[in-house]
Amino acid sequence: MDMKNTTVNVIPLGARVLIRPLEQENRTASGIILPETAKEKPQTGLVVAIGDDESIKVKEGDKVLFPKYSGTEVKLNGVDYLLMDSNDILARLVE
């Protein structure tokens, strides 16, 4: 994901984190193409902004795993984001 084109003028407060959900594959492992209605909610995303709480264990640019129905959905500059408490993040993904 290209972070250079991600301009967000939002600074989460406290221990909150702003995440850009990553789209899931539209094709199964066996090659079947999934329609939009069959896709599940994303559970991975890219951290684009963090609050000022020192207990936050992720940083901007980290790829993270979070529960399927967590956070508050917000749309900024036409892009969908999730604003969630940093404690809701399950793991940092390392590639």
N, C-alpha and C positions, 0 to 999 in steps of 0.2 A: 504494500500500500504506500502511496506517495504522500508523505507527510508535508511536503512543500506546498501542496495545494489545499491543505486543511487549515483554513484561517478561522479560528474561533475566538470571539471576543467575550468569552465567559470564563469567570474564575469561580469554581465551586467553593462553597464556604465549609469550614470545618473539615470533617473527615470524608467529604463527598468527592466523587470522581466522575468525570465526564468521559463516556466511552462511546466510540463509534462502532456499532455492531458490524461484524464481517459477514458478508453474504455466504450462505452455504452453497455447496455444489448443486447444480440443477440436473445432475445426472447421477444415477446410482452406480455402484461398483460394477454391475453387470451391463451398464450402458443404457438403461432405461431413462428417458428424459422425464423429469418431474415438472408438472405444471405449477404455477405460483401457489395455487390453492392447496397443494399437497406438501409444500415445504413447511418445515418446522421453524419455530422462532429461533433466531441465532443464539448461540450460547458462548460464542467467542467474540472478542472485540479488541479494539486498539484504544489505549488510554490516550486521550488528547488534552486533558487538563486535570489537575489535581488541586484539592483544597490546601489550606495552610496548616492543617493538623500534623504534628510531628509523628503520629502513630501510623500514617499511611505508608504501606510497604511496597507500593508500586511507583513507577515514574512515567512521565510522558513517553510514549513510544512503545511501552510494554504491551505485548499481546496477552490477554487474560481470558480466563474461563469464569463464567458466572451462571447462576441459576436461570432457568428458562424464562420465568415470569417475574424477574426482579427489576428494580429500578423504575424510574419515571421516564416515559418516552417524551422527548422534546425534538422539535424540528427547528434548526437554525440555518439560515441561508439555503434552504431547500434540502438540507441533509439531515437524516434521522440520527439521533443520539440517545443514549441512556444516561441519566443522572442517578447515581446510586451511592449508597454508603460504602466506604472502602471495605468494611467488614463483610459485605455481601460477596466480594470477589473470592472465588474458591481457590484459584491457582494462577500462577504466572506461567505462560507457555514459552518454552525455550526451544528454538529450532536449531 
